[in-house]
Each structure stands twice: as C-alpha cells, then as structure tokens.
Amino acid sequence: MSQQQIRKLAIEVDDLLRSYVAIHNEFFPFSLRRIIPALFRAINFNYYVSELTTIGNHLSAAREEAIRVLPQTQGLERQYLEVLSPYLDALCETVTLFSKIVLSLKLKNENKPYGWQSYRRDVQRYKLSTNKYAAIGTNLNEKWRQLYVTFHSLAQ
C-alpha cells in the first residue's frame, strides 16, 4: 500500500470518527443548557439510525481494506495497519451499539417495550465500547505520528 493510500485511509477513518462523534454529541447532550431544550424537541430516530448505519458500513469497508493490504506492507505501515484493524473493529462495535440504543428508543416511542433497565444496560455496554475504541485510538495516534514523521522525511 502506498503512502498516499494509507493517508487516504487514515483521513477517511478520521472523517468517519468525526461524523460519529458529532451524532453522539447531538443525541446525548452533555450540558444542562443543551439537555433542557432537547427534552422538548422531536427526535428524528430514522435520521440517526440511517446516519449510523452509513457510518458503520463505511467503517467496515475501511477495515476490509486495511486487512486486504496488510500482507503487502511492512515496517511502520504494517504496524499502523495492525492497530487500525482492531480500532475499526472497536469503533464499528460502538457505532452498532449506539444504533441499537437509538432503534430501541424509536421502538419505545412507538409504544414497543424498552424498559429503563434495558436502556441502562445498553448505555453501559456502549460506554465500555467507547472506552475500548478510545484506548486503541491512543495507540493508533502514536503509530500515525511515527508514520507521518517517516512520510514527511521521505518527502524532503
């Protein structure tokens, strides 16, 4: 895999992460100033499910690409891709769990059963999953810094 392809893949993954985080922040307001208005607005569950599904599909495709090219790489590129794959697994799991919560809340809104205990359990799983992808992301960022320095020094 060329340097350009790795950069393109890294940028795509970063864009997908940013999209997911934006949806998370919109869906789960983090301050009282944002929570109170959120209590009185209609939630477009279909929009969130659709966006999360699209993000999940793109993350899966990025993971498949990373796995496909891994045998053709070596050195720092290989190390980066070896961390990228489990990161994408963890981020896909997180997006899937988030989508499940949104879908369950949508069904609850349609008078289908989804109790408080189920919601709390799902949110706890989701939080654990976010911690997992974030921990792997720390290592991934370090590998990217090492790789970027290499890319930058080769370009000069």
Secondary structure as UniProt FT lines:
FT   HELIX           3..27
FT   HELIX           32..39
FT   HELIX           45..69
FT   HELIX           70..72
FT   HELIX           75..109
FT   TURN            110..111
FT   HELIX           116..155
//
